[in-house]
Every structure is written in C-alpha cells, then in structure tokens.
C-alpha cells in the first residue's frame, strides 16, 4: 500500500529517483509523483503508472538534484487523479510531503488550518501534514516536523523536504514502515528494502515514534520529544539482481520458477542429525514444550499456510491449533493466557492486522513466534522468536515462492514441536526425509509448465471456477482459488469437497469448471466421489493428482500429475501447479500478474 522513496546526495539524477520508485511498484498504486530540489524546486505528479510519470519527465531525467522524495499512491481520501497524487505542498510551495497511512483526525486539523488562512488544493488527508509543518516552521525543519506529528492521529510514514534546506529529508514513522541506509555519497529511505539494495545492504528500520534526519553522509533518529535514539543496523543479504526479472516476462513467473530454491533456502541449516533444528529456538524450546494449544494469526496466503500447519500438527500430536484471520482476531476477546504461544505469519513483517493481533496477544501474556521474510521488519522486532523464510525479495504481488518458504518453515516447526513433546517416531523421520528431498521433486513439477499452459489456454475464458479438496487438499484449494481470482479476475471459490451436497453443487453446470485437488492420500476415494458427482452435472473437471495412481484413469477429464510424497507434504508439491495455472491464464488474457488491480503486496493499513 503506497510507496515512499527519499534520496539526498550529490551527482544524483531524477532518473535515479524514478528508478528507485519503480522498485516499489509491486506495492499497488493508482498515481505517482516526485518532488526535488536542484537548480529549482519542482513537483511533478500524475495519475496512472510510473511510466506515465516518467514519460512526462523524459526531458528532465538527466537533471541533477540534491534532495528528492517520490511516492506511489493508493487512494484512501479523494479519488485517484493528478491533484490528489503526492507529493503535497504548503501554501508557499516551499515544503513537500509524501505520506503512507491514514490520518484519522485530518478533518479537524484541516478546519483549524483553514481558520488560520491555509488554502488547500486537494481532497486528501496527507495535505494537512504539509500545512501543519508550514504552520510550525521557524527555520528548523526537524523541530517543525516534531511539532506537527504530535498533532496527528492514525498511521503514517512521512518524508518532508523544504526548498531552503537543500541537504536534508526529515522522515517520521508511526504504524507504516520506513527503512533507511547510507551508500556512497547518498542517503536513501524507502517503504521497504528493495530500493536501497542498489546503494547499500546495511539498513536501519525506523520504529514507531521515530523521527529521522537523513543526509548524504549519515542520519540521526529522535523520538517525538526530540530525544536522540539508537537503532540497530541490519545487514540485508539480498542480491539486487534477485529483485530483477532476469529474462522472464513477469516477476511472478520468475518467482514461481524459484520455488525449489526458496524451499532449499528455507531448509538450509535447519536439519541436523536427521532432526529439525532451529538455532533461533535454542533458548526458547520451553515455549513449545507441553503446549496444549497453539494459536496462529495471518492473512491471505499466509492464512492458508497456517491451515496446513494446523492439519499437520493435529494429525500427529494431541496439540490443538487454532488458526484465525488477523483482521478478525484483533477485534475479538482473545482467550489467551500467560505463556500461550502465538505464531504470526507475514511475508513483509508489516501487515497491519497481524501486527495489531500480536500486540493484543502480548498484552495478555502470549509469547510470539513469527515467520517472516524481511529481516528487521516490525513483526521481527516485536516477536520473542523470529523464524525467517529466507526466500529473498518477492516482487510480484501474488505470493508464490514465499508461500513455499513459509510452508517449509511451518513443517519444520511442526516437526520440532513433535520432537520436543515426545511425538517423534518413524513417520516423523520419513516426513523430514521427504521434505529434504522435495526441492528436486519441485523441479520435476515445474517441467510440466508447457502442459499447464495448454490447460490454461483451454480454460481462460470461463467466468467462474470452483476448487475443492479434503484434508490437506482443502488449504491447497483455497490458495488455488485465491491465486486465480487475484491475478485473472475470474470468480473462484473453494469448498471442502464434502460440502458440495450442502449447497455449492447447485452452481455447477457446463459453464462452471471444478478444479479438484486430489492427492493420493487417505481421503482420495472420498474426493473422487465428489468429482464424479460434479461431472454428472456436466461441469468440466481438472484434477490435480498423483503420478502412478491408477484410480485417476477412471476419471475422464484434464489431469495434472505430481510426484508421490507423504500425504502431509502435498500442499508443497502441488503449489507450483496452482500458481502456474493462474499465472498462464492471466498472461494469456493479456493481464499483468505482477500488478493486479486494486491489490497491494503489503497491506500496511486497515
């Protein structure tokens, strides 16, 4: 949701600022803009993609600047248009501000400022920040921002520049992420790490209440009372090239093809002596010992990964696992007691609802184990233990390789819980062995890409889809339906296969295909009967099944086979298939799967 970039330095060109902003396109946006101070103080902003902005600036891209801020906007107050795009300025056009978040008391502030003679030019909540800073400015930009943010209610990440302060950006954070670093002769800040990788891999994550003064050669961080703060420097071991397409048409396609490597990265160093091993848990195993219940909170794809964890742990232990959508959990009575374990899953580590769920659980005495991809993110910092996915940067909005990575971490964590609590047995050894061997099998699954594209061509014009599955197949069905709807805009829904007779089967006809997730497991024949029922209603059927299962031969329809594995691991084995099926339909329909409409990679506001 929205993206911010700020740069201070020498020998910078406007193209550097725009290129850095493009690294945040995956966050979702409807307009973009920049403010810069070079030979003059300029602001340029446009509705639409960054390419529209860049085209309007093409005569200026080689112009040099000393300080600049840039923004991609996701409309919350005021429609998407040039006027409401960021940056916003004050009455004197000396101050420019970009902002991510929602200012809850902006109407009250705006009325106050209008009474003071300020004139507004947009419908946004953000513009009040520029006028507030103007109201407080007496020559010291830091002091003005400190005074202004004390009057704001809500969530924000802001960056402020002044035409008479050519070497400084002042930034502030409350509830929305900001990260900063110093490269060779340049200070840079952004909404996440990706734009910084070109300049530095040593970064600082601002915490709630931080106000930063950024210059080309360093920075200072203060709290809102103006007291200096110390913040840890994190080294982000991501390859900048990993955030590029590398010859693939789309980031999503590239990232699906990286599923096997993401699995390797999630597993490496976490298996010792044929047992699961987490160095991070070395001093925290007591958290998971004798647990009779574990809570999981997450959103979207991460929620479905949490459901897989629930099936896995409950099938192999007597431990209850409750999985809840973060946006529901945070508003309910939590029923948490001192010492309960809550697992929070978030690729970005900045998902607003998940963060608030964690804070609620901590207030009631829960211990937090988080599964995160971004080192130093808010969720990482606020957890008792963090287990990193190690998937590297994922640019496509739809989760692909991070889904594979978080599943791998959850399987290992489940096995560790089994070991700690006395449930380790030969089956656990078999599961771990098959998990370690899985990357090679995923490579085999990806070789089915041409077959999956042919199937996508056949089904791309249908308007509705129903995904069904049982047991471990059900979370896979949910994730398959989500992938299809979010990047192809085809209506897709998922049901437990046994629920078909309780209503959903009424939808089925020749124009309503069924995608059946049917691994060769203990529930196979139950699901098979549901597929036969679907076909009897003339519904076209796609079956995702297991190689060597002769019972599939009795089903007429389109079948995709994956290699056999332990039944609990099929969600991993089948992930590339459901991802590729959705990807190819989007591509064949001429859609951009990297930037689906109305969606953002990181949902950092409610």
DAFENFEN-V473827 format. One record per pair of residues at least 6 apart in sequence whose ideal C-beta (glycine too) atoms are under 8 Angstrom apart, sorted by the first residue. I is the first residue (numbers start at 1). J is the second residue. Records with the same first field share a line. If there is no record, write none. Layout:
I: J  J
This chain:
1: 27  28  74  100  600  602  603  604  605
2: 27  29  71  72  73  74  99  100  101  176  191  600  604
3: 21  24  25  27  29  71  72  100  190  191
4: 24  69  70  71  98  99  100  157  158  159  178  189  190  191
5: 17  20  21  23  24  69  70  71  188  189  190  191  195
6: 67  68  69  70  98  159  161  169  171  188  189  190  214
7: 16  17  20  67  68  69  169  186  187  188
8: 66  67  167  168  169  186  187  188  214  215  216
9: 66  183  185  186  187  216
10: 66  185  186  216
11: 64  185
12: 64  65  66  68  186
13: 61  62  63  64  65
14: 34  36  57  60  61  62  63  65  68
15: 61  62
17: 34  36  65  68  70
18: 34  50  53  54  57  61  70
20: 70  188  190  195  198
21: 32  34  50  70  71  72  195
22: 50
23: 190  194  195  243
24: 72  190  191  192  194  195
25: 49  50  72  594  595
26: 251  395  396  397  594  595  601
27: 72  74  191  192  600  601  602
28: 74  397  595  598  599  600  601
29: 72  73  74  600
30: 47  48  73  74  75  80
31: 45  46  47  48  72  73  75  80  81  82  84  85  86
32: 45  46  48  49  50  52  53  70  71  72  73  85
33: 43  44  45  46  53  70  71  73  85  86  87  98
34: 43  44  45  53  57  68  69  70  71  87
35: 41  42  43  68  69  70  87  89  96  98  161
36: 42  65  67  68  69
37: 65  66  67  68  161  163  166
38: 63  64  65  66
39: 63  64
41: 93  94  96  163
43: 87  89  93  96
44: 53  56  57
45: 53  71  82  85  86  87
46: 52  53  56  82  85
47: 80  81  82  85
50: 72
54: 61
66: 166  167
67: 161  165  166  167  168  169
68: 161
69: 87  96  97  98  159  160  161  169
70: 98
71: 85  86  87  98  99  100
73: 80  84  85  86
74: 600
75: 84
76: 102  125  605
77: 84  102  106  123  124  125  126
78: 84  122  123  124
79: 123
83: 121  122  123
84: 122  123  124
86: 97  98  99  124  126
87: 96  97  98
88: 96  97  98  99  121  122  124  126  127  129  130
89: 95  96  97  130
90: 118  130  131  133  134
91: 117  118  119  131  134
92: 134
93: 163
94: 134  162  163  164
95: 130  133  134  137  160  161  162  163
96: 130  160  161
97: 126  127  129  130  133  158  159  160
98: 126  158  159
99: 125  126  129  156  157  158
100: 156  157  158  176  191  604  605
101: 154  155  156  157  174  175  176  604  605
102: 125  154  155  156  605  606
103: 109  125  126  128  129  152  153  154  156
104: 153  154
105: 151  152  153  154
106: 125  128  154
109: 128  132  151  152
110: 120  127  128
113: 120  128  131  132  135
114: 120
116: 135
118: 131  134  135
120: 127  128  131
121: 127
125: 154
129: 148  152  156  158  160
130: 160
132: 148  151  152
133: 141  144  145  148  160
134: 144
135: 148
136: 143  144  145  147  148
137: 144  162
138: 144
141: 160  162  165  168  170
142: 170  211  213  222  226
143: 226
145: 158  160  170  172  211
146: 211  222  224  225  226
149: 156  158  172  174  211  224
150: 224
152: 174
154: 174  175
155: 174  175  176  352  604  605
156: 172  173  174  175  176
157: 171  172  173  174  175  176  177  178  191  206
158: 171  172  173
159: 169  170  171  178  189
160: 169  170  171
161: 168  169  170
162: 168
167: 215  216
168: 213  214  215
169: 187  189  213  214
170: 211  212  213  214
171: 178  180  189  206  211  212  214
172: 206  210  211  212
173: 206  207  208  209  210
174: 208  209
175: 208  352  604  605
176: 191  350  604  605
177: 191  192  205  206  348  350  377  378  602  604
178: 189  190  191  205  206  210  212
179: 189  190  191  192  193  196  203  204  205  206  376
180: 187  188  189  190  196  203  204  206  212  214  219
181: 187  188  189  196  199  200  201  202  203  204
182: 188  200  202  216  217  218  219
183: 196  198  199  200
184: 199
185: 216  217
186: 199  216
187: 214  215  216  217  218  219
188: 195  196  199  200  214
189: 212  214
190: 196
191: 602  604
192: 348  350  374  602
193: 203  236  238  374  393
194: 243  393  395
196: 203  236
197: 236  238  239  240  243  393
198: 240
201: 235  236  237  238
202: 233  234  235  236
203: 233  234  236  376
204: 219  221  231  232  233  234
205: 231  234  376  377  378  381
206: 212  221  231
207: 229  231  378  381
208: 378
209: 223  224
210: 221  222  223  229  231
211: 221  222  223  224
212: 219  220  221  222
213: 219  220  221  222
220: 228
221: 228  229  230  231
222: 228  229
223: 229
232: 376
234: 375  376
236: 375  376
238: 392  393
239: 392
242: 392  393
243: 393  395
245: 251  254
246: 254
248: 254  257
249: 587
250: 396  583  587  592  593  594
251: 394  395  396  594
252: 396  398  400  487  579  583  593  594
253: 583  587  593
255: 394  395  396  400  401
256: 400  401  446  576  579  580  583
257: 446
258: 392  400  401
259: 400  401  404  442  446  575  576  579
260: 439  440  442  443  446
261: 401  439
262: 389  390  391  392  401  402  404  405  408
263: 404  405  408  438  439  442  572
264: 439
265: 389  390  391  392  405
266: 389  390  391  404  405  406  408  409  412
267: 408  412  435  436  439
268: 390
269: 277  279
270: 276  277  278  412
271: 277  412  432  436
274: 429  432  433
275: 419  424  432
276: 412  413  415  416  419  432
277: 416
278: 387  412  413  416
280: 385  386  387
281: 287  288  385  387  416
284: 367  369  384  385
285: 420
287: 341  367  369  384  385
288: 294  341  369  416  417  420  421
289: 420  421
290: 421
291: 319  341  417  421
292: 318  319  320
293: 319  320  321  322  340
294: 313  319  320  321  322  341  342  343  417
295: 321  322  323  324  336  340  341  342  343  361  366
296: 306  309  310  321  322  323  324  342  343  344  345
297: 306  323  324  325  326  329  342  343  344  345  354  357  358  361
298: 305  306  323  325  326  344  345  346  354
299: 325  326  327  346  351  353  354  603
300: 399  482
301: 398  399  402  403  479  482
302: 345  346  347  354  371  399  403  406
303: 323  325  326  345
304: 403  475  476  478  479  482
305: 345  403  406  407  410  475
306: 323  343  345  410
307: 323  474  475  478
308: 407  410  472  475  571
309: 321  323  343  410  411  413  414
310: 321  322  323
311: 471  472  475  568
312: 410  411  414  472  568
313: 319  321  414  417  418
314: 320  321
315: 568
316: 414  418  423  427  428  568
317: 417  418  421  423
319: 417  421
324: 357
325: 353
326: 344  351  353  354  356  357
327: 353  606
329: 353  357  360
330: 353  356  357  360
334: 360  361  364
336: 342  361  364  365  366
337: 364  365
338: 364  365
339: 365  366  367
340: 361  364  365  366  367
341: 366  367  369
342: 357  358  361  366  367  368  369
343: 368  369  370  371  413
344: 354  357  358  368  369  370  371  379  383
345: 354  370  371  372  406  410
346: 354  355  370  371  372  377  379
347: 372  373  374  389  391  394  399  402  406  602
348: 372  373  374  377  601  602  604
349: 370  372  373  374  377  378  379  380
350: 374  377  378  379  602  604
351: 379  602  603  604
352: 603  604  605  606
353: 603  606
354: 379
355: 378  379  382
358: 368  370  379  382  383
359: 382
361: 368
362: 368  382
367: 384  385
368: 382  383  384  385
369: 383  384  385  386  387  413
370: 379  380  382  383  385  386  387
371: 386  387  388  389  406  409  410  413
372: 379  380  383  386  387  388  389
373: 388  389  390  391  394  402  405
374: 380
375: 388
379: 386
380: 386  388
387: 409  413
388: 409
389: 402  405  406  409
390: 405
391: 401  402  404  405
392: 401
394: 400  401  402  601
395: 594  601
396: 593  594
397: 486  487  593  594  595  596  599  600  601
398: 483  486  487  579  582  593  596
400: 575  579
403: 479  575  579
404: 442  572  575  576
407: 571  572  575
408: 435  572
411: 431  435  568  569  572
412: 435
415: 428  431  432
417: 423
418: 424  428
419: 428
430: 566
431: 566  568  569
434: 565  566  569
435: 569  572
438: 565  569  572  573
441: 562  563  565  573
442: 572  573  576
444: 563
445: 562  563  573  574  576  577
446: 576  580
448: 560  561  577  580
449: 580
451: 560
452: 560  577  580  581  584
453: 580  584  588
455: 542  558  560  581
456: 580  581  584  585  588
457: 584  588
458: 558
459: 465  513  540  542  585
460: 488  585  588  589
462: 490  511  512  513  540
463: 490  491  511
464: 490  491  492  507  511  512  513
465: 481  484  490  491  492  493  512  513  514  515
466: 492  493  494  495  504  507  508  512  513  514  515  539
467: 477  478  480  481  484  492  493  494  495  514  515  516  517
468: 477  494  495  496  497  500  514  515  516  517  527  530  531  534
469: 475  476  477  494  496  497  516  517  518  527
470: 496  497  498  523  526  527
471: 521  522  523  567
472: 519  521  567  568  570  571
473: 497  517  518  519  521  523  527  570
474: 494  496  497  517
475: 571
476: 517  544  570  571  574  575  578
477: 494  495  515  517
478: 494
479: 571  575  578
480: 492  494  515  517  578  581  582
481: 492  493  494  515
482: 492  494
483: 578  579  581  582  583
484: 490  492  581  582  585
485: 491  492
486: 582  596  599
487: 582  583  586  591  593  596
488: 582  585  586  589  591
489: 591  596  597
490: 585
493: 504
495: 504
497: 516  526  527  530
498: 526  530
500: 530  533  534
501: 533
505: 533  534  537
508: 514  534  537  538  539
509: 537  538  539
510: 538  539  540
512: 539
513: 539  540  541  542
514: 531  534  539  540  541  542
515: 541  542  544  581
516: 527  530  531  534  541  542  543  544
517: 527  544  574
518: 524  527  528  531  543  544  545  546  552
519: 544  545  546  562  567  570  573  574
520: 545  546  548  549  564  567
521: 567  570
522: 567
524: 549  551
525: 551
528: 551  555
531: 541  543  555  557
532: 555
534: 541
535: 541  555  556  557
540: 557  558
541: 555  557  558
542: 557  558  559  560
543: 552  555  557  558  559  560
544: 559  560  562  574  577  578
545: 552  559  560  561  562
546: 552  561  562  563  564  570
547: 561  562  563  564
548: 564
552: 559  561
560: 577
562: 570  573  574  577
563: 573
565: 572  573
582: 593
583: 593
586: 592  593  596
587: 593
